Amino acid sequence: MDFFFPKRCVSCRALGSYLCPACLSQIKFVKEAVCPVCERQAIGGAAHPRCQSKYSLDGLTSVCVYEGPVKAAIHRLKYRPWITDLGEFLAGMILKRGDSSFLMEDKGNWLVVPVPLHPSRKRERGFNQAEILGKLLAQKLGLNFRPDLLIRHKKTKPQAELKGKERQENIKNAFMLNSNLQLDNLKICNSNALLIDDVWTTGTTLRICGGVLKRAGALKVWALTLAR
């Protein structure tokens, strides 16, 4: 297959791999973890006690700086999901460079929940990149993967096209628990949730999803993204 469809670097288009050694060396990793509420430096990415509220995120882990080769790789994964090697590589990068120590306290009680796309957008693309990463991470970490817990029932504009308050208004009330699931099958009460998305920009989407899960009974909700 590589002979007929040779791999090219998603950044510089060099033959041989989806991320060539030269582009790999340009990847910048997040050096300072931040609180998911105020986005100021925080130990391990845990929310500051003064920032926490009943329905806020409890922490945030992001691995790479959203620029250069990583930005190109995320774009390629978003629109060409059949590049499974790339998904595997990015998931591996998260596991290798991301701080997952918060999972160790209660590893058997975490659910991996990808941020959902609206059904019409998912039909257009044929997939959800957050699901791709979430499934791979759940498999590698031995956690329960639940892509069915959250649904996006409101079709919104792409957040990347909006700024500030427009983002908040755009995504307001866009997410809810899947009403097609019986409450006893949700298995969210007294569990922790690991929310997966590809990029943290303003964090609006992940904060809203976290609030929905907290209201459903989740004990802790951490966000994990490939880039920030």
Contacts in CASP RR format, 6 or more apart in sequence:
PFRMAT RR
TARGET T0000
AUTHOR 0000-0000-0000
METHOD contacts of the structure
MODEL  1
MDFFFPKRCVSCRALGSYLCPACLSQIKFVKEAVCPVCERQAIGGAAHPR
CQSKYSLDGLTSVCVYEGPVKAAIHRLKYRPWITDLGEFLAGMILKRGDS
SFLMEDKGNWLVVPVPLHPSRKRERGFNQAEILGKLLAQKLGLNFRPDLL
IRHKKTKPQAELKGKERQENIKNAFMLNSNLQLDNLKICNSNALLIDDVW
TTGTTLRICGGVLKRAGALKVWALTLAR
6 15 0 8 1.000
6 16 0 8 1.000
7 15 0 8 1.000
7 16 0 8 1.000
7 17 0 8 1.000
7 18 0 8 1.000
7 85 0 8 1.000
8 14 0 8 1.000
8 15 0 8 1.000
8 16 0 8 1.000
8 18 0 8 1.000
9 15 0 8 1.000
9 16 0 8 1.000
9 17 0 8 1.000
9 18 0 8 1.000
9 19 0 8 1.000
9 20 0 8 1.000
9 23 0 8 1.000
9 69 0 8 1.000
10 18 0 8 1.000
10 19 0 8 1.000
10 69 0 8 1.000
10 72 0 8 1.000
10 73 0 8 1.000
10 75 0 8 1.000
10 76 0 8 1.000
10 86 0 8 1.000
11 19 0 8 1.000
11 20 0 8 1.000
11 23 0 8 1.000
11 26 0 8 1.000
11 68 0 8 1.000
11 69 0 8 1.000
11 72 0 8 1.000
11 73 0 8 1.000
12 20 0 8 1.000
12 22 0 8 1.000
12 23 0 8 1.000
14 20 0 8 1.000
14 22 0 8 1.000
14 23 0 8 1.000
18 73 0 8 1.000
18 76 0 8 1.000
18 83 0 8 1.000
18 85 0 8 1.000
18 86 0 8 1.000
18 89 0 8 1.000
19 69 0 8 1.000
19 73 0 8 1.000
19 86 0 8 1.000
19 89 0 8 1.000
23 68 0 8 1.000
23 69 0 8 1.000
24 69 0 8 1.000
26 68 0 8 1.000
26 69 0 8 1.000
27 64 0 8 1.000
27 65 0 8 1.000
27 68 0 8 1.000
27 69 0 8 1.000
27 70 0 8 1.000
28 64 0 8 1.000
28 65 0 8 1.000
28 67 0 8 1.000
28 70 0 8 1.000
29 63 0 8 1.000
29 64 0 8 1.000
29 65 0 8 1.000
29 97 0 8 1.000
30 62 0 8 1.000
30 63 0 8 1.000
30 64 0 8 1.000
30 65 0 8 1.000
30 228 0 8 1.000
32 41 0 8 1.000
33 41 0 8 1.000
33 42 0 8 1.000
33 43 0 8 1.000
33 44 0 8 1.000
33 45 0 8 1.000
33 60 0 8 1.000
33 61 0 8 1.000
33 62 0 8 1.000
33 99 0 8 1.000
34 40 0 8 1.000
34 41 0 8 1.000
34 42 0 8 1.000
34 45 0 8 1.000
34 60 0 8 1.000
34 228 0 8 1.000
35 41 0 8 1.000
35 42 0 8 1.000
35 45 0 8 1.000
35 46 0 8 1.000
35 47 0 8 1.000
35 48 0 8 1.000
35 51 0 8 1.000
35 59 0 8 1.000
35 60 0 8 1.000
36 45 0 8 1.000
36 47 0 8 1.000
36 56 0 8 1.000
36 57 0 8 1.000
36 58 0 8 1.000
36 59 0 8 1.000
36 60 0 8 1.000
36 203 0 8 1.000
36 206 0 8 1.000
36 207 0 8 1.000
36 223 0 8 1.000
37 47 0 8 1.000
37 48 0 8 1.000
37 51 0 8 1.000
37 52 0 8 1.000
37 53 0 8 1.000
37 56 0 8 1.000
37 57 0 8 1.000
37 207 0 8 1.000
38 48 0 8 1.000
38 51 0 8 1.000
40 48 0 8 1.000
42 48 0 8 1.000
42 59 0 8 1.000
44 61 0 8 1.000
44 99 0 8 1.000
44 101 0 8 1.000
44 102 0 8 1.000
45 59 0 8 1.000
45 60 0 8 1.000
45 61 0 8 1.000
45 99 0 8 1.000
46 58 0 8 1.000
46 59 0 8 1.000
46 102 0 8 1.000
47 56 0 8 1.000
47 57 0 8 1.000
47 58 0 8 1.000
47 59 0 8 1.000
47 60 0 8 1.000
52 58 0 8 1.000
54 214 0 8 1.000
55 210 0 8 1.000
55 211 0 8 1.000
55 214 0 8 1.000
55 215 0 8 1.000
56 207 0 8 1.000
56 211 0 8 1.000
56 214 0 8 1.000
57 195 0 8 1.000
57 206 0 8 1.000
57 207 0 8 1.000
57 210 0 8 1.000
57 211 0 8 1.000
57 221 0 8 1.000
57 222 0 8 1.000
57 223 0 8 1.000
58 220 0 8 1.000
58 221 0 8 1.000
58 222 0 8 1.000
59 102 0 8 1.000
59 221 0 8 1.000
59 222 0 8 1.000
59 223 0 8 1.000
60 200 0 8 1.000
60 206 0 8 1.000
60 222 0 8 1.000
60 223 0 8 1.000
60 224 0 8 1.000
60 225 0 8 1.000
60 228 0 8 1.000
61 98 0 8 1.000
61 99 0 8 1.000
61 100 0 8 1.000
61 102 0 8 1.000
61 222 0 8 1.000
61 223 0 8 1.000
61 224 0 8 1.000
61 225 0 8 1.000
62 200 0 8 1.000
62 224 0 8 1.000
62 225 0 8 1.000
62 226 0 8 1.000
62 227 0 8 1.000
62 228 0 8 1.000
63 93 0 8 1.000
63 94 0 8 1.000
63 97 0 8 1.000
63 98 0 8 1.000
63 225 0 8 1.000
63 226 0 8 1.000
63 227 0 8 1.000
64 70 0 8 1.000
64 93 0 8 1.000
64 97 0 8 1.000
64 226 0 8 1.000
64 227 0 8 1.000
64 228 0 8 1.000
65 227 0 8 1.000
65 228 0 8 1.000
66 74 0 8 1.000
66 199 0 8 1.000
66 201 0 8 1.000
66 227 0 8 1.000
66 228 0 8 1.000
70 226 0 8 1.000
70 227 0 8 1.000
71 227 0 8 1.000
73 86 0 8 1.000
73 90 0 8 1.000
74 90 0 8 1.000
74 129 0 8 1.000
74 198 0 8 1.000
74 199 0 8 1.000
74 226 0 8 1.000
74 227 0 8 1.000
76 83 0 8 1.000
76 86 0 8 1.000
77 83 0 8 1.000
77 86 0 8 1.000
77 87 0 8 1.000
77 90 0 8 1.000
77 129 0 8 1.000
77 132 0 8 1.000
77 133 0 8 1.000
77 198 0 8 1.000
78 125 0 8 1.000
78 129 0 8 1.000
78 198 0 8 1.000
79 125 0 8 1.000
81 125 0 8 1.000
81 126 0 8 1.000
81 127 0 8 1.000
81 129 0 8 1.000
81 132 0 8 1.000
87 132 0 8 1.000
87 133 0 8 1.000
87 136 0 8 1.000
88 136 0 8 1.000
90 133 0 8 1.000
90 226 0 8 1.000
91 133 0 8 1.000
91 134 0 8 1.000
91 136 0 8 1.000
91 137 0 8 1.000
91 140 0 8 1.000
92 136 0 8 1.000
92 140 0 8 1.000
93 226 0 8 1.000
94 133 0 8 1.000
94 137 0 8 1.000
94 224 0 8 1.000
94 226 0 8 1.000
95 137 0 8 1.000
95 140 0 8 1.000
95 141 0 8 1.000
100 141 0 8 1.000
100 224 0 8 1.000
102 222 0 8 1.000
103 110 0 8 1.000
103 141 0 8 1.000
103 143 0 8 1.000
103 194 0 8 1.000
106 192 0 8 1.000
107 141 0 8 1.000
107 143 0 8 1.000
108 143 0 8 1.000
109 190 0 8 1.000
109 191 0 8 1.000
109 192 0 8 1.000
109 219 0 8 1.000
110 143 0 8 1.000
110 144 0 8 1.000
110 191 0 8 1.000
110 192 0 8 1.000
110 193 0 8 1.000
110 194 0 8 1.000
111 143 0 8 1.000
111 144 0 8 1.000
111 145 0 8 1.000
111 146 0 8 1.000
111 149 0 8 1.000
111 187 0 8 1.000
111 188 0 8 1.000
111 191 0 8 1.000
111 192 0 8 1.000
111 193 0 8 1.000
111 194 0 8 1.000
112 134 0 8 1.000
112 135 0 8 1.000
112 137 0 8 1.000
112 138 0 8 1.000
112 141 0 8 1.000
112 143 0 8 1.000
112 144 0 8 1.000
112 145 0 8 1.000
112 146 0 8 1.000
112 193 0 8 1.000
112 194 0 8 1.000
112 196 0 8 1.000
113 146 0 8 1.000
113 147 0 8 1.000
113 149 0 8 1.000
113 150 0 8 1.000
113 193 0 8 1.000
113 194 0 8 1.000
113 195 0 8 1.000
113 196 0 8 1.000
113 209 0 8 1.000
113 213 0 8 1.000
114 128 0 8 1.000
114 130 0 8 1.000
114 131 0 8 1.000
114 133 0 8 1.000
114 134 0 8 1.000
114 135 0 8 1.000
114 147 0 8 1.000
114 195 0 8 1.000
114 196 0 8 1.000
114 197 0 8 1.000
115 130 0 8 1.000
115 150 0 8 1.000
115 195 0 8 1.000
115 196 0 8 1.000
115 197 0 8 1.000
115 205 0 8 1.000
115 206 0 8 1.000
115 209 0 8 1.000
116 122 0 8 1.000
116 128 0 8 1.000
116 130 0 8 1.000
116 147 0 8 1.000
116 150 0 8 1.000
116 151 0 8 1.000
116 152 0 8 1.000
116 175 0 8 1.000
117 125 0 8 1.000
117 128 0 8 1.000
117 130 0 8 1.000
117 152 0 8 1.000
118 152 0 8 1.000
118 153 0 8 1.000
118 154 0 8 1.000
118 155 0 8 1.000
118 156 0 8 1.000
119 151 0 8 1.000
119 152 0 8 1.000
120 155 0 8 1.000
121 155 0 8 1.000
122 128 0 8 1.000
128 147 0 8 1.000
129 198 0 8 1.000
130 196 0 8 1.000
130 197 0 8 1.000
130 198 0 8 1.000
131 147 0 8 1.000
133 196 0 8 1.000
133 198 0 8 1.000
133 226 0 8 1.000
134 145 0 8 1.000
134 147 0 8 1.000
134 196 0 8 1.000
135 145 0 8 1.000
135 147 0 8 1.000
137 143 0 8 1.000
137 196 0 8 1.000
137 224 0 8 1.000
138 144 0 8 1.000
138 145 0 8 1.000
139 145 0 8 1.000
143 194 0 8 1.000
144 187 0 8 1.000
146 187 0 8 1.000
148 178 0 8 1.000
148 181 0 8 1.000
149 177 0 8 1.000
149 178 0 8 1.000
149 181 0 8 1.000
149 186 0 8 1.000
149 188 0 8 1.000
149 193 0 8 1.000
149 213 0 8 1.000
150 175 0 8 1.000
150 176 0 8 1.000
150 177 0 8 1.000
150 178 0 8 1.000
150 209 0 8 1.000
150 212 0 8 1.000
150 213 0 8 1.000
151 175 0 8 1.000
151 176 0 8 1.000
151 177 0 8 1.000
151 178 0 8 1.000
151 179 0 8 1.000
152 174 0 8 1.000
152 175 0 8 1.000
153 174 0 8 1.000
153 175 0 8 1.000
153 176 0 8 1.000
154 173 0 8 1.000
154 174 0 8 1.000
154 175 0 8 1.000
156 170 0 8 1.000
156 171 0 8 1.000
156 174 0 8 1.000
157 170 0 8 1.000
159 167 0 8 1.000
159 170 0 8 1.000
159 171 0 8 1.000
159 201 0 8 1.000
159 202 0 8 1.000
159 204 0 8 1.000
159 205 0 8 1.000
160 201 0 8 1.000
162 170 0 8 1.000
164 202 0 8 1.000
167 202 0 8 1.000
167 204 0 8 1.000
168 204 0 8 1.000
171 204 0 8 1.000
171 205 0 8 1.000
171 208 0 8 1.000
172 208 0 8 1.000
174 208 0 8 1.000
175 208 0 8 1.000
175 209 0 8 1.000
175 212 0 8 1.000
176 212 0 8 1.000
177 186 0 8 1.000
177 188 0 8 1.000
177 212 0 8 1.000
177 216 0 8 1.000
178 186 0 8 1.000
186 216 0 8 1.000
188 213 0 8 1.000
188 216 0 8 1.000
188 217 0 8 1.000
188 218 0 8 1.000
189 216 0 8 1.000
189 217 0 8 1.000
189 218 0 8 1.000
190 217 0 8 1.000
190 219 0 8 1.000
191 218 0 8 1.000
191 219 0 8 1.000
192 218 0 8 1.000
192 219 0 8 1.000
192 220 0 8 1.000
192 221 0 8 1.000
192 222 0 8 1.000
193 210 0 8 1.000
193 213 0 8 1.000
193 218 0 8 1.000
193 220 0 8 1.000
193 221 0 8 1.000
193 222 0 8 1.000
194 221 0 8 1.000
194 222 0 8 1.000
194 224 0 8 1.000
195 206 0 8 1.000
195 209 0 8 1.000
195 210 0 8 1.000
195 213 0 8 1.000
195 221 0 8 1.000
195 222 0 8 1.000
195 223 0 8 1.000
195 224 0 8 1.000
196 224 0 8 1.000
196 225 0 8 1.000
197 205 0 8 1.000
197 206 0 8 1.000
197 223 0 8 1.000
197 224 0 8 1.000
197 225 0 8 1.000
198 225 0 8 1.000
198 226 0 8 1.000
198 227 0 8 1.000
199 225 0 8 1.000
199 226 0 8 1.000
199 227 0 8 1.000
199 228 0 8 1.000
200 206 0 8 1.000
200 223 0 8 1.000
200 225 0 8 1.000
200 227 0 8 1.000
200 228 0 8 1.000
201 228 0 8 1.000
203 223 0 8 1.000
206 223 0 8 1.000
206 225 0 8 1.000
210 218 0 8 1.000
210 221 0 8 1.000
210 223 0 8 1.000
211 221 0 8 1.000
213 221 0 8 1.000
214 221 0 8 1.000
END
